[in-house]
Amino acid sequence: MSNHILNQKSQLNLKKFQEAQVKRVVAQASQMDRFALYLGI
């Protein structure tokens, strides 16, 4: 029983971690785009 709850919890944490990584990549990409626009590339 407790093992099942642990599995759900780790899957949830993994999902949060992946979402955070995606957000970070998107934020970095948009920063680069802004920088490129600023430089007129």
N, C-alpha and C positions, 0 to 999 in steps of 0.2 A: 504493500500500500504506500508506504513512505517513499519507496523507490520510484514509483510512478510519479509522485508529486515532484521529486527531485528532477526527474527527466523533463517534466513540463517546464520546470523553473529554468533549467539549463538551456532548453530550446528557446524560451522567452528571452533569456539573457543573450543568447547567440543572435537572435533576431534584432534585438536592440543594438547590439554591437555592430552588426552588418548595416543597419540603418544609419548609425552614427558614421560609419566609414563612408557610405554613399554620400551622406550630407557633406562630409569633409571634402570629398573629391569634387562634388558639385560646386562647393564654395570656392575651392582652389581654381577650378576651371573658369568660373565667372570672374574671379579676380584677374586671371590671366587675360580673359577677353577684354576686360575693362582697361587693362594695361596696354593691350594691343591697340585698342581703339584710341587710347590717349596718345600712343606713339604714332598713330596713323598707319599701322601695318594693314 
